[in-house]
Amino acid sequence: MFFLSLTLAAGCKKTPTIPSNGDVSATINGVSWEANAVTGSLISDGTIAFAGQIQTTKEADEPYPLDDLSFRIERTLDRQHLRGAMSPDLQFFTWVQHGHVVNEVFAVYEPDSSSNFVQIDEEHGNYGEIKGRFSVTLVKTSSGSQPRYPDTLRITNGVFEVRDIKPL
């Protein structure tokens, strides 16, 4: 009986929890992409920073990022055209070595283009919760030793819902 209990206990492994305060998803070059970790902050300059990440866990059950789609946008319900390198309002990163090394960096292509936008459709609690959509074309600005994406990313059908946004 003791052996059976020990065997069952050894076979049960705790599933690591990756915290998330929302949802971010899109189509990247025709393939579905969905974040499993979302965070957001209200910045003192009047902007909102939020990120959707695809995270995984390593042996110590500590989450680390693989993909990171990061936004920094104005607190407004008006459509915002993404400005790109002059103001890094949307960037996409990939990571390697358990989230310690940036592998690839992508930035907005054709700043202020009508096809590069983010739109907050709803806000609640003075931007403590936001819902919206986005579309953008990104180009690779740097690449590491393990590239996973092509040089151009066409991100369409992007939607986000970020909850529990607090001042940084």
Buried (B, 14 or more C-beta within 10 A) or exposed (E): EEEEEEEEEEEEEEEEEBEBBBBBBBBBEEEEBEBBBBBBBBEEEEBBBBBBBBBBBEEEEEBBBBBBBBBBBBBEEEEBBBBBEEEBBBBBBBBBEBBEEBBBBBBBBBBEBEEBBBBBEEBEEEBBBBBBBBBBBBBBEEBBEEEEBEEEBBBBEBEBBBBEBEEE
